[in-house]
Amino acid sequence: MTSASTPHTDLPVRVAVVGYGLAGAAFHTPLIATTPGLRLDAVVTADPGRREQLREEHPRARAVDTAEQLLGDPEALDLVVIASPNRSHVPLARAALEAGLSVVVDKPVAGTAAEAIALVELAEARGLMLTVFQNRRWDADFLTVRRLIADGALGRVHRFESRFERWRPELTGRWQESADPVDVGGILPDLGSHLIDQALTLFGPAVQVYAEVDTRRDGAVVDDDVFLALTHAGGVRSHLWMSSLAGRPGPRMRVLGDRSAYTVYGMDPQEEALRAGRRPGPGWGEVPEADRGLLGTGDGAAAHPSLPGDYPAFYAGVARALNEGAPAPVDPRDAVAALVVMEAARRSAAEGRTITLSADGGTGTPAEGTSR
């Protein structure tokens, strides 16, 4: 059986995906099926329509009715990808790890930092890979910003602004809108998982968190409009917005430094391409010239070429981790750090004050904050 500590190189990693909704069908299975070193072996779905879709899109993959049935024969697999609703992430990840299988979990990995830490420790004790599908680390805009920072094009960055804003004034009735805590609903864990992860990846641990967490739409019972301000240990401030009620979205990213600034609108093209049924290949992730961001100051700002988006890099990293013993593409402790920030955000909004985190900004316990 494949594990992070016992890599193999002669056979492809046998992968099972639990769930064939949007996440499983549009994101995970296409990327797995086009990654050398991985083989899509099984998909868990009992829905007749989705089973027919699976037969059409991945005829060599077997359909399995339940996760329990799948995990009843762990010797037939190497890796389980959990692309099912949030409430199942922790129990299914735990069951797969206890069966001796490495695991990819879609975000959010868990509803609480404590649950996530328990999974990390279980994986480490078993010598198995556990990683989280933070695919937005491979968005074109994020990769471009990361390169600009690394190259010093912006100088010393002092503020990072990032948004996922939508115009969805009507409720959809999906589980993401549920107030049941086990569903981990709301826009903060949904879109905030990406925004917070990107900010922490770029600028390191957050030591202060201030948040405004609101429920704006008629009939909504979970947050759908959130502003989050982070102060990173290095002094950078990240301002993060997520909303379902933004009639005119702001810039996707604006990064301000003491030498220059970078602003980009619009979304990375990869999600739309995957939803439309396209698959990675030549030209994948390229941003049209008209959608390039602006680099510079004042009237001197000019269009700057974007690096191509690269979601396939995530599963290429998974293949290297399992076949060569390389590190996982996303350290699961990064997901724990993001959950600590989310928990501090909810506390900040409830108490109307800034929350101070421990010096590591990650798995530490929030300390007393100062009034705001």
Beta strands, then each sheet from edge to edge (+ up, - down):
strand 1: 13-18
strand 2: 38-44
strand 3: 62-64
strand 4: 79-82
strand 5: 102-106
strand 6: 130-133
strand 7: 157-165
strand 8: 206-214
strand 9: 225-232
strand 10: 237-243
strand 11: 253-257
strand 12: 261-264
strand 13: 293-296
strand 14: 302-304
strand 15: 355-356
sheet 1: 3+ 2+ 1+ 4+ 5+ 6+
sheet 2: 14+ 13- 12+ 11- 7+ 10+ 9- 8+ 15-
end
